[in-house]
Amino acid sequence: MKENFLKALESRRSIYSIGRNSAVTEDEILSIVRRAVSASPSAFNSQSSRVIVLFGKNHDRLWDDLKGILKGMIPTDRFAKTEEKIDSFRSGYGTVLYFEDQDVVTGLQNQFPPYKDNFPLWSLQSSGMLQLAVWAALEEAGLGASLQHYNPLIDEKVRENWGAPKSWKLLAQMPFGSVEGKPESKDTGNVDERVKAFR
């Protein structure tokens, strides 16, 4: 079991060539996300992470909306590359949207004033752990994903289209789908320079 977990972490990569040829059902994906949300740790057991999973036309709408926003910001002669990138995300099977509920964070700040400055940081750590948990679980299920950060550009559209409360702060978008192309090799650096042990 330990080896399976570490192999999933090692295999997890940013996969940009994704498609809709998945044998994993929407219900199975929702089960993965729900289990990860339930199992991921949070400071003071705050459970501040929130998730919206988009499939089908809702998934398409997210990336179409973003493309429309970016088209108004990027010069026409430079937009083709951006459009190609957004279309690669849209070609996937779905998208996981990651949020942190700021009402929970503020409530903890008020409840525990000595730790007030730490709660926003701990909230981000909780979200990061959840994102990795979902990403590794999707990898283990045979799906590819990448992590994108088009917030706050897309925030209002997300609230408008899917009813995300104002207290939910959007942190990341994870398009996922069938793996249609392998990623380039990755240099992980010298681990001995990054890990120190004292016995």
C-alpha positions as CSV (number, residue, x, y, z in Angstrom):
1,M,0.0,0.0,0.0
2,K,2.8,2.4,0.9
3,E,4.6,1.7,-2.4
4,N,1.3,2.3,-4.3
5,F,0.9,5.7,-2.6
6,L,4.4,6.8,-3.4
7,K,4.2,5.5,-7.0
8,A,1.1,7.6,-7.5
9,L,2.9,10.7,-6.2
10,E,5.9,10.0,-8.4
11,S,3.7,9.4,-11.5
12,R,1.6,12.5,-11.0
13,R,2.6,15.0,-13.6
14,S,1.1,18.0,-15.3
15,I,-0.6,16.5,-18.3
16,Y,-1.7,19.1,-20.9
17,S,-2.7,16.7,-23.6
18,I,-6.0,15.4,-22.2
19,G,-9.2,14.1,-23.8
20,R,-12.6,12.6,-23.2
21,N,-11.8,9.0,-23.8
22,S,-12.1,8.0,-20.1
23,A,-13.3,4.7,-18.8
24,V,-13.7,6.3,-15.4
25,T,-17.3,7.4,-14.9
26,E,-18.4,10.8,-13.5
27,D,-19.7,9.0,-10.4
28,E,-16.3,7.4,-9.8
29,I,-14.6,10.8,-10.2
30,L,-17.0,12.4,-7.8
31,S,-16.2,9.5,-5.3
32,I,-12.5,10.2,-5.6
33,V,-13.0,13.9,-5.0
34,R,-15.4,13.4,-2.1
35,R,-13.1,10.9,-0.4
36,A,-10.1,13.3,-0.8
37,V,-12.1,16.2,0.6
38,S,-13.1,14.0,3.6
39,A,-9.7,12.6,4.2
40,S,-7.5,15.7,3.7
41,P,-6.2,17.4,6.9
42,S,-6.8,21.0,7.9
43,A,-5.6,23.1,10.8
44,F,-7.9,23.0,13.8
45,N,-10.0,20.5,11.8
46,S,-11.4,23.6,10.1
47,Q,-12.6,21.7,7.0
48,S,-12.4,25.0,5.0
49,S,-11.9,23.5,1.6
50,R,-14.7,23.6,-0.9
51,V,-14.9,22.0,-4.4
52,I,-17.0,22.2,-7.5
53,V,-16.6,19.6,-10.2
54,L,-17.7,20.5,-13.7
55,F,-18.5,17.9,-16.4
56,G,-19.8,18.2,-20.0
57,K,-21.3,21.6,-21.0
58,N,-20.4,23.1,-17.6
59,H,-16.8,22.1,-18.1
60,D,-16.9,23.6,-21.6
61,R,-18.5,26.8,-20.4
62,L,-15.7,27.5,-17.8
63,W,-13.0,27.4,-20.5
64,D,-15.2,29.2,-23.1
65,D,-15.8,32.0,-20.6
66,L,-12.2,32.3,-19.8
67,K,-11.2,32.4,-23.4
68,G,-13.7,35.3,-23.9
69,I,-12.2,37.2,-21.0
70,L,-8.6,36.7,-22.2
71,K,-9.6,37.6,-25.7
72,G,-10.4,41.1,-24.4
73,M,-7.1,41.4,-22.7
74,I,-4.5,39.9,-25.1
75,P,-3.5,41.5,-28.4
76,T,-5.0,39.7,-31.4
77,D,-1.5,38.9,-32.8
78,R,-0.6,37.0,-29.6
79,F,-3.9,35.4,-28.8
80,A,-3.5,32.2,-30.9
81,K,-1.1,30.6,-28.4
82,T,-3.4,31.5,-25.5
83,E,-6.4,30.1,-27.4
84,E,-4.5,26.8,-28.1
85,K,-3.7,26.5,-24.4
86,I,-7.3,27.1,-23.2
87,D,-8.6,24.7,-25.8
88,S,-6.3,22.0,-24.5
89,F,-7.9,22.3,-21.1
90,R,-11.4,22.4,-22.6
91,S,-10.7,19.2,-24.5
92,G,-10.6,17.3,-21.2
93,Y,-13.3,15.3,-19.4
94,G,-13.9,17.8,-16.6
95,T,-12.5,20.4,-14.2
96,V,-12.2,20.5,-10.4
97,L,-12.5,24.0,-9.0
98,Y,-10.8,24.5,-5.6
99,F,-11.9,27.1,-3.1
100,E,-11.3,28.0,0.6
101,D,-14.2,29.3,2.6
102,Q,-13.1,32.6,4.0
103,D,-16.0,32.7,6.5
104,V,-14.4,29.6,8.2
105,V,-11.0,31.3,8.1
106,T,-12.3,34.6,9.6
107,G,-14.3,32.6,12.2
108,L,-11.2,30.9,13.4
109,Q,-9.3,34.2,13.5
110,N,-11.9,35.6,15.7
111,Q,-12.1,32.5,17.9
112,F,-8.3,32.2,18.4
113,P,-6.7,35.7,18.2
114,P,-3.2,34.6,19.1
115,Y,-3.1,32.6,15.8
116,K,-4.9,35.2,13.7
117,D,-2.2,35.8,11.2
118,N,-1.6,32.0,10.7
119,F,-5.1,31.0,9.7
120,P,-4.9,32.3,6.1
121,L,-1.6,30.4,5.6
122,W,-2.9,27.2,7.1
123,S,-6.0,27.5,4.9
124,L,-3.7,27.5,1.8
125,Q,-1.8,24.6,3.1
126,S,-5.1,22.6,3.5
127,S,-6.0,23.4,0.0
128,G,-2.6,22.4,-1.3
129,M,-2.9,19.0,0.4
130,L,-6.4,18.5,-1.0
131,Q,-5.2,19.4,-4.5
132,L,-2.3,16.9,-4.4
133,A,-4.6,14.2,-2.9
134,V,-7.1,14.6,-5.8
135,W,-4.4,14.9,-8.4
136,A,-2.6,11.7,-7.2
137,A,-5.9,9.8,-7.0
138,L,-6.9,10.9,-10.5
139,E,-3.4,9.7,-11.7
140,E,-3.9,6.3,-10.0
141,A,-7.3,6.1,-11.8
142,G,-5.5,6.5,-15.1
143,L,-6.5,10.2,-15.7
144,G,-4.2,13.1,-16.5
145,A,-4.5,16.6,-15.0
146,S,-2.8,19.9,-14.5
147,L,-3.3,22.7,-12.1
148,Q,-4.2,26.2,-13.4
149,H,-4.6,29.5,-11.8
150,Y,-6.9,31.8,-13.7
151,N,-8.4,33.4,-10.6
152,P,-9.4,36.1,-10.0
153,L,-10.1,36.6,-13.8
154,I,-12.8,33.9,-13.8
155,D,-14.2,34.4,-10.2
156,E,-17.3,36.3,-11.1
157,K,-18.3,33.9,-13.9
158,V,-17.9,31.0,-11.5
159,R,-20.1,32.7,-8.9
160,E,-22.7,33.6,-11.6
161,N,-22.7,30.2,-13.4
162,W,-22.4,27.8,-10.5
163,G,-23.6,29.7,-7.4
164,A,-20.3,29.7,-5.5
165,P,-20.9,31.8,-2.4
166,K,-18.9,35.0,-2.1
167,S,-17.1,33.6,0.9
168,W,-15.6,30.8,-1.3
169,K,-12.3,32.1,-2.5
170,L,-11.3,30.4,-5.8
171,L,-7.7,29.2,-5.7
172,A,-7.1,26.8,-8.6
173,Q,-8.7,25.0,-11.5
174,M,-7.7,21.4,-12.4
175,P,-8.7,20.3,-15.9
176,F,-8.5,16.5,-16.2
177,G,-9.2,13.8,-18.7
178,S,-7.8,10.8,-20.6
179,V,-4.1,10.9,-21.2
180,E,-3.6,11.7,-24.9
181,G,0.1,12.5,-24.7
182,K,3.0,11.9,-22.3
183,P,4.7,14.7,-20.6
184,E,8.3,15.6,-21.1
185,S,10.8,14.2,-18.7
186,K,11.2,16.1,-15.5
187,D,14.4,17.0,-13.5
188,T,13.7,16.5,-9.9
189,G,17.0,18.0,-8.8
190,N,19.3,16.6,-6.2
191,V,17.1,15.3,-3.3
192,D,20.1,15.1,-1.0
193,E,20.4,18.9,-1.2
194,R,16.7,19.3,-0.3
195,V,16.4,16.8,2.5
196,K,18.6,16.8,5.6
197,A,18.6,14.2,8.4
198,F,20.1,14.3,11.8
199,R,20.5,11.0,13.7
